[in-house]
Amino acid sequence: MTHSEECPHGAGQPQLYSRLVGYSPRINQQLARYGVKFGLYKNGQFEERLFPFDAIPRVISADDWAVLERGLIQRVDALNAYLRDLYTDAEIIRDGVVPQHFAYASSGFLPQVERIVPPKGIFSHISGIDLVEGADGAWYVLEDNLRIPSGASYPLVARTLCRRCDAQTFQSAPLVDNRDYPARLREVMDNVNCGGINVVLTPGRYNAAYFEHSYLAERIGAVLAEPSELFVENEVLYYRDSIRNARVGAVYRRLSDEYLDPLCFLPESLIGVPNIMTAYRAGNLAIINAPGNGAADDKGIYYFVPKMVEYYLGEKPILANAPTYLPYYKDDLAYVLDNAERLVIKDVAEAGGYGVMFGSDLAPEALAGLLAQVKEQPRRFIAQEVIDFKCLPTWINGEEVPRKADLRAFVLSGERTTVWPSGLTRYAREEGSSVVNSSQGGGFKDTWVLSR
């Protein structure tokens, strides 16, 4: 995680995007018109708001992208290998690389899916890897999202609107075209389809990312279905059609594990599909992403990913983690207790920017209370060094200002693992803030990957 008062930023390639500066208001009006919004629950109520867009893009050179691409493929291949191993023979635990208690104590581990190997052995078909570029020019992975990573639709729509506003820029700039994400996603689903139609399973319009569910379903030619439109018969999943019931071969589910099947997980779930796990267990259905992936994107398990790369692939990690400490280990606990004022401490069970506490921001009594919790529940927390990461030029209130930003890269695993040459760049709207999450009021940019 990151936090800094100073916010230097590089010059980038302003000549590439200079014509786009000032288009942000017009494009945001179009985004609102087309319903490109982000929903969230606040104070117990659902609230829908525009996901603010800045037309000044993040620009990544071809050389930098080549390194990122190799590192992301390596990381996701290792994470998929870990999930296959964890839910079958657990050799990495037997060999002492990941502690047994640490692995199985993860809130994302699901004993209900032990010994289930999904079609073609792929657990994480769509991985959202969050990174930042440090002031030293190196890229650091902050978080792996292997459950239901969202956000690919936003830069897709924004790029389309930017092209309409300024086609000349996109004709002259040496950019890698990002419009093939739907084709990549369709290929991933077709690769594991067990016979039948592709379905995007949404809990409904009150979900925070409903716009994305409907948009992607339309773009990949899949059926957008709510749980009530699906049913299981003889271990096969079907979609209720007005003419006939259609067999479903692959489901891109956009609801959390615990709500997926009330007969397998939470019995009180009203948004699940009864017996969908029966069809999955029988090998008649691919679920994208696989249930149980949370065991690998737990913030505590993050600490072990570089070790997974070496263990499963026999390679040195290309991308570095942020320097991380596990209070689970005595030496790390002692370090955290002695240096808490300059560390960021995270609750491993939280997401969306929640449960992130900077020691430098806490009053002495609050910090002491937090450290008491860390000592009492060491598996619940990790601590990280604060990374000084680059700001990006951002157009706010009629002027260009520097703002902190991260990058969510999308890695797709099908017949082979590929990285979409684009991504969701999220920026902090408030000066001096490092919180970029959309649920915390952040905005987003397009991500330009240069072809040369």
VEXPAFI-995021 format. One line per 4 residues: number of its first residue (from 0); their letters; for each residue x negated, y negated, z negated of N, C-alpha, C. Coordinates in steps of 0.05 Angstrom, whole numbers. Example, Ala and Ser with C-alpha at 12.3 -4.5 7.8 and 13.67 -1.06 7.14 Angstrom:
<recs>
0 = AS = -264:114:-156:-246:90:-156:-264:66:-156  -257:45:-142:-273:21:-143:-258:-1:-157
</recs>
This chain:
<recs>
0 = MTHS = -17:24:0:0:0:0:-18:-24:0  -6:-48:4:-22:-71:9:-10:-96:-4  -27:-115:-10:-18:-139:-23:-40:-159:-22  -34:-183:-13:-56:-203:-10:-44:-231:-9
4 = EECP = -57:-250:-21:-47:-277:-20:-56:-291:6  -81:-285:15:-91:-296:39:-81:-280:63  -77:-293:85:-65:-279:108:-78:-287:134  -104:-281:137:-117:-287:163:-106:-269:185
8 = HGAG = -106:-279:209:-99:-261:231:-116:-268:255  -120:-247:272:-136:-251:295:-122:-266:317  -137:-273:338:-125:-289:359:-107:-272:377  -112:-245:378:-96:-228:394:-100:-235:424
12 = QPQL = -79:-232:440:-80:-239:468:-57:-258:474  -58:-283:464:-36:-302:467:-28:-307:496  -48:-304:514:-42:-309:542:-22:-289:553  -21:-265:541:-3:-244:550:26:-250:542
16 = YSRL = 30:-261:518:57:-265:509:65:-294:506  49:-313:516:54:-342:512:82:-349:523  90:-337:545:116:-344:557:139:-335:540  134:-315:522:156:-304:505:160:-321:480
20 = VGYS = 140:-337:473:143:-353:448:167:-371:451  184:-371:431:208:-387:432:233:-373:442  229:-348:452:253:-333:461:267:-319:438  255:-319:414:266:-303:392:295:-310:386
24 = PRIN = 303:-336:384:331:-342:378:350:-330:399  343:-333:425:361:-322:446:363:-292:444  341:-279:440:341:-249:439:356:-240:414  353:-254:392:368:-246:368:398:-249:372
28 = QQLA = 406:-269:387:434:-272:394:444:-248:410  428:-239:429:436:-216:445:436:-191:427  417:-188:409:417:-165:391:442:-164:375  451:-187:365:476:-188:349:500:-182:367
32 = RYGV = 499:-191:391:522:-187:410:525:-157:416  502:-143:419:503:-115:425:505:-97:400  507:-109:377:510:-94:352:485:-81:342  462:-92:349:437:-81:340:432:-91:312
36 = KFGL = 444:-76:293:443:-85:265:432:-63:247  425:-70:223:415:-51:204:434:-53:179  445:-30:172:463:-30:149:448:-22:124  457:-32:101:445:-23:76:466:-26:53
40 = YKNG = 461:-11:33:478:-12:9:465:-30:-12  480:-50:-20:469:-69:-40:490:-74:-61  482:-70:-86:501:-73:-109:526:-56:-105  521:-32:-94:543:-13:-92:561:-18:-68
44 = QFEE = 555:-37:-51:571:-43:-28:555:-41:-2  569:-33:19:555:-31:45:555:-59:58  531:-66:68:528:-92:80:513:-88:107  523:-100:128:511:-97:154:499:-124:162
48 = RLFP = 474:-123:170:460:-148:177:443:-145:202  437:-167:215:420:-167:238:391:-160:229  378:-143:244:350:-136:239:334:-157:254  323:-177:240:311:-200:253:288:-192:271
52 = FDAI = 287:-203:295:267:-196:315:250:-220:321  224:-216:324:205:-237:332:194:-229:359  196:-247:379:188:-241:406:158:-240:410  142:-250:391:113:-247:394:105:-219:387
56 = PRVI = 96:-203:406:91:-175:400:65:-169:386  63:-146:374:37:-135:366:23:-124:391  -2:-131:395:-16:-122:419:-39:-104:410  -39:-79:421:-60:-59:414:-76:-53:439
60 = SADD = -102:-55:437:-119:-50:460:-118:-21:468  -126:-15:492:-127:12:502:-146:29:486  -169:17:479:-189:32:463:-179:39:435  -166:19:422:-155:24:395:-133:45:396
64 = WAVL = -117:44:417:-95:63:420:-105:91:424  -127:94:438:-138:120:443:-146:134:417  -158:118:399:-165:128:372:-140:135:356  -121:116:356:-96:121:341:-82:146:351
68 = ERGL = -81:149:377:-67:172:389:-79:198:380  -106:200:382:-119:225:373:-115:230:344  -117:209:328:-113:213:299:-85:221:291  -65:209:304:-38:215:298:-30:244:306
72 = IQRV = -39:252:329:-34:280:338:-47:299:318  -71:294:310:-85:311:291:-70:313:265  -61:290:255:-48:289:229:-22:304:230  -5:300:251:21:313:252:17:343:257
76 = DALN = -2:351:273:-7:380:276:-14:393:250  -30:379:233:-37:390:207:-13:391:188  4:371:189:28:371:172:48:393:180  51:398:206:68:420:215:56:447:206
80 = AYLR = 30:449:208:17:474:199:22:478:169  21:456:154:25:458:125:54:468:119  73:457:133:101:465:128:105:494:135  94:503:158:97:532:165:84:549:144
84 = DLYT = 62:541:134:47:557:114:62:557:87  70:533:78:83:530:52:107:547:49  124:548:70:149:563:68:147:592:76  122:601:82:118:629:88:97:641:69
88 = DAEI = 72:641:77:51:655:61:37:638:41  39:612:43:27:592:24:-2:598:20  -17:602:41:-46:608:39:-61:584:28  -52:559:35:-66:536:25:-65:533:-5
92 = IRDG = -44:544:-17:-41:544:-46:-58:566:-58  -57:590:-45:-73:612:-54:-103:605:-54  -111:589:-34:-140:582:-31:-147:558:-48  -128:547:-63:-134:526:-82:-137:498:-70
96 = VVPQ = -128:494:-45:-131:467:-33:-110:448:-44  -85:458:-46:-63:443:-58:-54:459:-83  -53:446:-106:-45:460:-131:-16:470:-128  -12:494:-138:14:507:-136:36:490:-149
100 = HFAY = 32:482:-173:52:466:-187:58:440:-171  37:428:-161:41:403:-147:58:406:-122  53:428:-107:68:432:-83:98:439:-88  103:457:-107:130:466:-111:146:447:-129
104 = ASSG = 132:428:-142:147:408:-158:156:385:-142  149:384:-116:158:363:-99:189:363:-97  201:339:-99:230:337:-97:240:345:-70  222:344:-50:229:351:-23:227:381:-16
108 = FLPQ = 216:397:-35:213:425:-30:241:439:-33  249:455:-14:275:469:-15:271:499:-16  275:511:-39:273:541:-40:293:555:-21  315:541:-14:335:553:3:324:559:31
112 = VERI = 302:546:39:292:551:67:266:567:67  259:578:44:235:595:44:239:618:63  217:625:77:216:647:97:232:641:122  244:617:125:257:610:150:237:595:167
116 = VPPK = 230:606:190:213:593:209:230:582:232  231:556:236:249:545:257:239:553:285  257:549:305:249:556:332:222:545:340  205:563:351:178:556:360:160:546:338
120 = GIFS = 168:550:313:151:543:290:147:514:286  165:497:298:162:468:294:180:458:272  169:445:252:185:434:230:190:405:235  169:389:241:173:360:245:171:354:274
124 = HISG = 194:352:287:196:346:316:191:316:321  200:299:303:198:270:305:186:260:279  161:251:280:147:242:256:142:212:258  150:198:237:145:169:236:122:164:217
128 = IDLV = 99:156:228:75:152:211:70:122:208  70:113:183:67:84:178:37:78:173  28:58:187:-1:50:186:-3:20:183  -27:11:174:-34:-17:174:-63:-19:185
132 = EGAD = -68:-42:198:-95:-47:207:-109:-64:187  -131:-54:176:-146:-69:156:-161:-92:167  -169:-110:149:-185:-133:158:-212:-124:170  -220:-100:163:-245:-88:174:-241:-76:201
136 = GAWY = -217:-77:212:-211:-66:239:-204:-37:239  -206:-24:216:-198:5:214:-168:7:209  -157:29:218:-129:35:213:-126:54:190  -106:49:172:-102:66:149:-73:76:149
140 = VLED = -69:101:144:-42:113:142:-32:107:114  -8:95:112:4:89:87:24:111:78  37:123:98:59:141:91:66:158:115  74:183:110:84:201:131:114:205:127
144 = NLRI = 129:201:148:158:205:147:166:228:165  174:250:153:179:274:168:208:284:165  224:269:151:252:278:147:270:266:168  277:240:166:294:227:185:282:200:192
148 = PSGA = 259:199:204:246:173:210:263:157:230  269:133:223:286:117:241:270:93:252  281:80:273:269:55:282:260:55:311  260:78:325:250:77:353:268:61:372
152 = SYPL = 294:61:365:313:47:383:309:17:384  299:5:362:297:-24:361:277:-36:381  252:-25:382:234:-36:402:243:-29:430  257:-7:434:268:-1:461:288:-22:470
156 = VART = 306:-29:453:326:-49:460:313:-77:463  295:-83:444:282:-109:445:266:-113:470  252:-92:479:235:-94:503:253:-99:527  277:-86:528:295:-90:550:304:-120:551
160 = LCRR = 311:-131:528:321:-158:527:298:-178:534  274:-172:525:251:-189:531:246:-189:561  249:-166:574:245:-165:603:266:-182:617  290:-182:607:311:-199:620:304:-229:617
164 = CDAQ = 293:-236:594:286:-264:589:262:-273:605  243:-255:609:218:-263:621:206:-239:637  218:-233:659:208:-210:675:180:-214:685  172:-239:689:145:-245:700:123:-235:682
168 = TFQS = 127:-238:656:106:-229:636:102:-199:639  124:-184:641:121:-155:642:112:-145:669  114:-162:689:103:-154:715:73:-158:717  63:-177:701:35:-184:703:18:-173:680
172 = APLV = 30:-168:657:14:-158:634:8:-128:638  -17:-120:631:-25:-92:635:-14:-75:611  12:-70:611:24:-55:589:31:-27:597  29:-9:577:40:18:581:70:17:578
176 = DNRD = 85:28:596:114:27:596:124:44:573  142:33:556:153:47:533:181:59:538  191:57:562:219:64:567:224:95:568  203:111:564:206:140:567:212:153:540
180 = YPAR = 217:138:519:223:151:493:247:170:494  269:161:506:292:180:508:285:206:523  269:204:544:262:228:559:244:246:542  227:234:526:210:250:508:227:264:487
184 = LREV = 246:249:476:263:260:455:280:283:467  291:279:490:307:300:503:290:325:508  265:321:516:247:344:521:242:359:495  238:344:473:234:357:447:258:374:439
188 = MDNV = 282:364:443:306:379:436:310:403:455  306:399:481:309:421:500:289:444:494  265:436:484:244:456:479:252:476:458  268:468:439:276:486:417:305:494:418
192 = NCGG = 320:484:438:348:490:439:353:520:441  371:530:424:377:559:422:399:568:440  408:551:458:430:558:476:455:542:470  460:522:486:484:505:481:477:476:485
196 = INVV = 495:458:477:491:430:481:473:418:459  462:394:465:448:379:444:467:360:431  465:357:404:482:340:389:466:322:370  474:297:369:463:279:348:484:278:326
200 = LTPG = 477:288:303:496:290:280:493:265:263  515:249:262:515:224:246:535:226:224  530:215:200:550:214:179:572:194:184  568:177:205:589:157:211:578:129:213
204 = RYNA = 596:111:219:588:83:225:578:68:200  583:78:176:574:64:153:546:72:144  534:89:160:506:96:155:488:72:163  466:68:149:448:45:154:438:44:183
208 = AYFE = 434:67:195:422:68:222:441:78:243  467:72:239:487:83:258:483:73:286  474:47:289:469:37:316:449:56:330  428:64:316:408:80:329:419:108:336
212 = HSYL = 436:119:319:448:145:325:463:144:352  480:124:355:497:123:379:480:115:403  461:98:400:444:89:422:428:113:433  414:128:415:398:150:424:414:172:436
216 = AERI = 437:178:424:455:199:435:462:192:464  469:167:469:476:159:497:452:162:515  429:153:506:405:152:523:394:180:530  398:200:512:387:226:518:409:245:528
220 = GAVL = 433:235:532:454:252:543:464:273:523  463:267:497:473:285:477:500:276:467  514:294:454:540:288:442:535:275:415  547:252:409:547:240:383:570:251:367
224 = AEPS = 564:266:346:585:280:331:584:274:301  607:271:289:609:269:260:614:297:249  609:302:224:611:329:213:637:343:218  659:328:217:685:340:221:689:351:249
228 = ELFV = 672:344:267:675:353:295:658:378:300  645:388:280:629:412:282:639:434:264  636:459:272:643:481:255:627:506:262  624:524:243:608:549:248:627:573:248
232 = ENEV = 622:590:268:637:615:270:618:637:279  618:659:265:600:681:271:571:672:274  563:655:255:535:646:254:527:629:278  546:617:291:541:599:314:555:573:309
236 = LYYR = 541:550:315:552:524:311:567:515:336  591:503:333:607:494:355:615:465:351  619:451:374:629:424:375:658:426:384  677:413:369:705:413:376:710:394:399
240 = DSIR = 716:405:422:721:389:445:752:390:451  762:369:464:790:368:469:799:390:489  780:400:505:786:420:525:778:448:514  754:450:504:744:476:494:723:471:473
244 = NARV = 717:491:457:696:488:437:669:494:451  650:476:447:624:479:461:603:489:441  588:509:448:567:519:431:545:497:429  533:495:405:512:475:400:486:491:397
248 = GAVY = 465:482:412:439:496:410:418:480:395  422:454:393:403:437:378:417:414:366  411:408:341:424:386:327:401:367:317  403:342:327:386:321:316:402:308:293
252 = RRLS = 397:318:269:413:309:247:402:283:235  421:265:229:414:239:217:426:236:189  426:258:174:434:257:146:415:274:130  412:267:105:392:279:88:398:309:82
256 = DEYL = 376:323:75:379:352:69:401:358:50  403:344:28:421:351:7:450:349:15  456:334:36:484:331:46:490:348:70  471:363:80:474:376:106:494:399:105
260 = DPLC = 494:415:84:512:438:82:522:441:54  547:436:48:557:438:20:557:466:9  554:486:27:553:514:17:525:523:11  505:505:18:477:512:13:464:493:-6
264 = FLPE = 471:467:-4:458:446:-20:479:434:-39  485:409:-37:504:396:-55:532:404:-49  546:418:-66:573:427:-60:593:403:-58  587:381:-70:605:358:-68:602:341:-43
268 = SLIG = 583:349:-25:579:333:-1:603:334:17  612:310:26:635:308:44:626:302:72  600:300:76:590:292:103:573:315:115  574:338:103:559:361:113:576:379:131
272 = VPNI = 563:399:142:577:419:159:575:446:145  597:456:134:596:482:120:584:504:138  565:518:127:552:541:140:533:534:163  527:509:166:507:502:187:480:515:181
276 = MTAY = 474:519:156:449:532:149:450:562:156  474:574:156:476:602:164:469:605:194  478:587:210:471:588:239:441:583:243  430:565:227:401:559:228:385:583:219
280 = RAGN = 393:595:197:378:618:187:379:642:206  401:645:221:405:667:240:389:663:265  377:639:269:362:634:293:378:625:316  403:617:311:422:608:332:422:578:336
284 = LAII = 407:564:321:408:534:321:381:522:313  373:502:328:350:486:320:360:461:306  349:454:283:355:430:269:331:412:269  335:387:278:314:368:282:319:344:265
288 = NAPG = 302:338:246:278:353:237:287:376:218  270:395:213:277:419:198:283:411:168  303:424:156:307:421:128:283:430:112  276:415:91:253:421:75:228:406:81
292 = NGAA = 229:389:102:205:374:109:196:355:88  213:348:69:206:329:48:183:340:31  178:366:32:156:377:17:129:368:28  128:357:52:103:348:64:101:318:65
296 = DDKG = 123:303:62:120:274:63:124:261:35  124:278:15:123:268:-13:98:250:-16  101:227:-29:79:209:-32:55:221:-47  61:241:-63:39:255:-77:25:274:-59
300 = IYYF = 39:288:-41:27:306:-22:10:291:-2  16:266:3:1:249:21:-29:250:14  -35:252:-12:-63:253:-21:-78:276:-8  -64:298:-2:-77:322:7:-78:325:38
304 = VPKM = -66:306:53:-65:309:82:-93:311:94  -112:294:87:-139:297:98:-150:325:93  -145:337:70:-154:364:65:-139:384:83  -114:379:89:-99:396:107:-112:396:135
308 = VEYY = -120:373:144:-133:371:171:-157:389:172  -173:388:151:-198:404:151:-190:434:148  -171:440:131:-164:468:125:-151:482:149  -132:468:162:-117:482:184:-131:478:211
312 = LGEK = -144:455:216:-154:449:242:-185:451:244  -198:452:221:-227:453:220:-240:428:231  -226:405:227:-236:380:238:-237:359:216  -253:338:220:-254:315:202:-231:297:209
316 = PILA = -217:286:189:-194:268:196:-204:243:211  -189:236:232:-195:213:248:-184:188:234  -161:190:223:-148:167:209:-150:171:179  -157:149:165:-161:150:137:-135:144:121
320 = NAPT = -132:157:98:-112:148:79:-121:123:66  -102:108:54:-110:87:35:-122:101:11  -144:90:-1:-156:103:-24:-135:108:-46  -131:133:-53:-108:142:-69:-117:158:-93
324 = YLPY = -104:154:-116:-110:168:-140:-85:183:-151  -89:208:-160:-68:224:-171:-71:225:-201  -53:212:-216:-54:215:-246:-52:244:-255  -43:261:-238:-41:290:-243:-69:301:-251
328 = YKDD = -90:289:-240:-117:297:-247:-128:278:-269  -141:289:-288:-150:274:-311:-168:251:-304  -187:256:-286:-206:234:-278:-191:212:-264  -172:219:-247:-157:198:-233:-139:183:-253
332 = LAYV = -128:197:-272:-111:184:-292:-127:163:-307  -151:171:-316:-169:153:-330:-175:128:-314  -180:132:-288:-187:110:-270:-162:91:-267  -139:103:-264:-115:86:-262:-110:70:-287
336 = LDNA = -113:82:-310:-108:68:-335:-128:45:-339  -153:49:-329:-173:28:-333:-172:6:-312  -159:12:-289:-159:-8:-267:-132:-15:-257  -111:-11:-273:-84:-14:-264:-78:-43:-254
340 = ERLV = -92:-63:-265:-86:-90:-258:-92:-96:-228  -109:-80:-216:-116:-85:-188:-107:-63:-169  -90:-45:-179:-79:-24:-163:-50:-28:-157  -39:-13:-137:-11:-12:-133:-2:17:-141
344 = IKDV = 19:18:-157:29:44:-167:56:49:-155  59:74:-144:84:82:-130:97:105:-144  123:104:-146:140:126:-154:143:144:-129  134:169:-131:134:186:-107:162:193:-97
348 = AEAG = 182:190:-113:209:198:-105:224:175:-92  213:150:-92:227:127:-81:219:123:-52  235:107:-38:230:101:-9:241:74:-3  236:64:21:247:39:30:236:15:16
352 = GYGV = 211:16:5:200:-6:-9:207:-7:-39  224:11:-48:231:12:-76:210:29:-92  207:23:-117:189:39:-134:160:32:-129  154:9:-117:127:1:-111:120:-22:-130
356 = MFGS = 99:-19:-147:93:-38:-167:63:-46:-166  58:-72:-161:31:-82:-161:23:-89:-190  1:-78:-199:-8:-83:-226:-13:-113:-231  -23:-127:-211:-29:-155:-214:-4:-172:-217
360 = DLAP = 20:-161:-209:45:-177:-211:60:-172:-237  51:-153:-253:66:-145:-277:56:-159:-302  74:-168:-319:67:-179:-345:54:-157:-361  37:-164:-381:22:-143:-397:41:-122:-409
364 = EALA = 64:-131:-419:82:-112:-432:94:-93:-411  101:-104:-388:113:-87:-367:92:-67:-356  67:-76:-353:46:-59:-344:41:-36:-364  41:-43:-389:36:-23:-410:59:-3:-410
368 = GLLA = 83:-12:-405:106:7:-404:104:25:-380  95:14:-358:92:31:-334:70:52:-338  48:44:-350:26:63:-354:34:85:-374  51:78:-393:61:98:-411:77:119:-396
372 = QVKE = 93:110:-376:108:129:-359:89:146:-343  68:134:-332:49:148:-316:36:171:-333  29:165:-357:16:185:-375:36:207:-381  61:200:-385:81:220:-393:90:237:-369
376 = QPRR = 91:225:-345:100:239:-321:80:235:-298  56:247:-300:35:241:-281:42:251:-252  59:272:-249:66:281:-223:84:262:-208  97:244:-223:116:225:-212:103:202:-197
380 = FIAQ = 78:196:-202:66:172:-192:40:177:-177  34:159:-159:7:157:-147:-2:128:-150  -28:123:-148:-38:96:-148:-57:92:-124  -57:68:-113:-74:63:-90:-89:36:-93
384 = EVID = -112:36:-81:-126:10:-79:-111:-8:-60  -113:-34:-65:-99:-54:-49:-116:-58:-24  -104:-54:-1:-118:-58:25:-113:-86:35  -134:-99:42:-131:-126:55:-126:-120:85
388 = FKCL = -101:-125:93:-95:-118:121:-87:-143:137  -91:-141:163:-87:-163:181:-58:-173:181  -56:-199:185:-30:-211:191:-27:-213:221  -3:-217:230:2:-221:258:15:-248:263
392 = PTWI = 10:-261:285:24:-286:291:54:-281:294  69:-297:282:98:-293:280:113:-320:284  134:-320:300:149:-345:305:172:-348:285  169:-366:266:190:-370:246:196:-400:243
396 = NGEE = 221:-406:245:230:-434:242:216:-453:261  212:-444:285:200:-462:306:170:-465:305  156:-449:290:127:-451:290:115:-423:287  90:-421:297:76:-396:295:61:-395:268
400 = VPRK = 67:-374:253:55:-371:226:45:-342:223  25:-337:206:16:-310:201:33:-295:181  39:-270:187:55:-254:168:44:-225:168  45:-213:144:37:-186:141:55:-167:158
404 = ADLR = 43:-146:169:58:-128:185:46:-100:184  63:-80:187:54:-52:189:63:-42:216  57:-16:221:65:-4:246:76:24:240  100:30:250:110:57:249:106:70:277
408 = AFVL = 88:89:278:83:103:303:101:128:304  111:135:327:128:158:331:114:180:346  111:203:332:97:226:343:117:248:348  118:258:372:138:278:380:125:305:385
412 = SGER = 135:326:373:124:353:375:143:371:390  135:378:414:151:396:431:132:418:440  131:422:467:111:441:477:83:433:469  79:407:467:54:396:456:61:371:439
416 = TTVW = 42:362:425:46:338:408:37:313:423  55:293:424:49:269:438:56:245:421  44:222:427:50:197:413:63:178:432  86:168:425:99:148:442:82:122:443
420 = PSGL = 75:113:466:58:89:468:73:63:463  82:61:439:97:37:430:99:40:400  121:32:388:124:35:359:140:12:348  147:15:323:162:-6:309:143:-21:291
424 = TRYA = 138:-46:298:122:-63:280:141:-79:263  138:-76:237:155:-90:217:138:-112:204  150:-135:200:135:-157:187:150:-168:164  135:-179:145:147:-193:121:155:-221:130
428 = REEG = 179:-228:124:189:-255:132:180:-277:113  174:-269:88:166:-289:68:136:-292:67  127:-317:66:98:-323:64:86:-309:39  64:-296:43:50:-283:20:61:-256:13
432 = SSVV = 83:-248:25:95:-222:18:82:-200:35  81:-176:22:72:-152:36:94:-132:41  119:-139:33:141:-120:36:154:-124:63  151:-104:80:160:-106:108:185:-90:113
436 = NSSQ = 193:-73:94:216:-55:99:241:-71:107  256:-60:126:281:-73:134:300:-74:111  300:-54:93:318:-54:70:311:-76:50  287:-87:53:278:-108:35:277:-136:49
440 = GGGF = 290:-137:73:292:-163:86:271:-168:108  255:-148:115:235:-152:135:247:-154:163  231:-163:182:239:-164:210:222:-145:227  226:-146:253:211:-127:270:201:-141:296
444 = KDTW = 180:-129:307:169:-138:332:167:-114:351  163:-121:377:156:-100:396:126:-94:392  118:-71:402:90:-63:400:80:-57:429  61:-73:438:50:-71:464:24:-55:464
448 = VLSR = 23:-34:478:-2:-18:482:-13:-25:509  -37:-35:510:-49:-43:536:-59:-19:551  -56:-20:577:-65:2:594:-94:0:602  -106:-23:597:-134:-26:603:-146:-49:586
</recs>
